[in-house]
């Protein structure tokens, strides 16, 4: 089960970013987004206003986790475009991660970027204004990952 935490402000995120095994969504867009984490269970939908972060501890599950992002509160359940920041985590071994979309794309013209902490050699996934074909990256070990919306 995932327990989302919304972190407001950069200092709090920087302090928590030294802890391995957390996924962040940083909303830099000029609109709010809604995040729902889906793994073995479905979490609550959380509003993430401009300039704030959503975070969740990465848990090992027999299934992967998809952090689903929409521009409307009920978008996930109404067939609206959904952005997926997905990962499969194996503690002390690896994390596989990717970015994908279904039902369209709500971030046309915006840059989306998944990256790791500064100074770590973690493959970035970057979409500049439009979705790219699905590409799964891997990091061997534990690490934080951040999805920057409208970077």
N, C-alpha and C positions, 0 to 999 in steps of 0.2 A: 504494500500500500504506500502511496506517495503522500507526503505531507507538504504541500506547497508553502513557500514562504515568500512574501513580497518584501523586497528590500528597497528602501527609498534612499536615494543619494549614493554618490560614488564612494565615499569613505567607508560605508558599511560593506559595500561589495568588495572593495580592495582588502579590507580586513579579513573577510571570509574567503577570499580567493586563494589564500595560502593553504586552505584545506582541500585535499584531493577528493574527487568523487562528487562534485556538484555540477549540475547543468543550470545555466542562466539564460534567460531571454531578456535582453535589454531593448526596451522600446524607445527608439529615437525618432519615431514617426510623429507627425503633427496630428495624430488621432490616437484614440485608445484602441487596444486590442484585448481580446479575451483568450485565455489559455486554459486548456483542459488536458491533463496528463492521463494517458491511457496505456496501461500495461496489463498485468493480470487483473487489475480492477480499474474502474474509471473514477478519476478524482473529480472534485468540484470544479466548476468553471470560475476562473479568477480574472477580474478586470485588471489590466496593466496599463495605467495612464502613461502619457508621454513623459519621458525622462526617468522612468522607474524600471525596476527589475522584477522579474519573477525568478525564483530559484527552487530547485528540488535536489535532494540528495539522490545520487545514483544508487539504485539497488540492483542486486543480482536477481534476476527472475528467469524462469524457463522460457519466457517470451520477452521480446524487446519492449521498449517503451517509446511511445510517440507523444511528444508534446505538440498538441494540435492548437493552431493559432488562427483565429478568425477576427474579422472586423466588426462583427455584431455578437451580442451576448449569446444568442441561440443559433448562431450560424452553423455550428457543428451539427445541429439536429434539424436544420431547415434546408440542407443541400447547398449551402453557400460555399464559396471557395475556402479551402482549408490548406494552410501551410503546415507541413509536418517537419519537425526537428526530431529525428528518431535516433535512438541509440540502443545498443545491446552491450551490457556491461558484465564482465567477469572479474571480480575483485582480485587485485594483485596480478592480473594477467593482461587484460586488454579491454578496450572500448571501441566498438565499431559504431560509426555515426554517419548520418546522411541528411539531406534536405530534399524534400519532394512536395508536390502539391496535388490536390484533387479538386474536382468541380470548378476548375478555373484558377485564376491567379489574381489576387487583390493587391499586389505590390508592384504593378507595372511602373517602370521608370525609377524604382527604388533599388538601392543596393542592399543585399542581404549577405551576411557573412558569419560563418561559424569558425571560431578560432579557439586556441588554448591560451593559457597564461603567457604573458610576455617572457621571452627568454627560453621557452620550451619549443622544441622542434616538432610542432604538430601541424599536419597538413590542413590548410584552410580550404573551406568550400565557399566560393564567392559566386553570387548571381548578381549581375549588373543589369537591372531593369527588367529582366525576363527570366523565366525558369530555364534551367539547363537539364539535359538528360540526367537521370538518376546516377549518382556516383557515390559509392560507399568508401569512406576513408577509415583507417584504423590507427590507433595508437597503442603500442605495447606497454602496458603499465596502467597506473591510475592517473587521472588528470581531470581538471575542471574543463568544461567546454562552455563557450558563450555564443549564442546566436544574437548578432546585432541586427536589429530591424531598422531600415532606412539609414544605414551607416554613411 
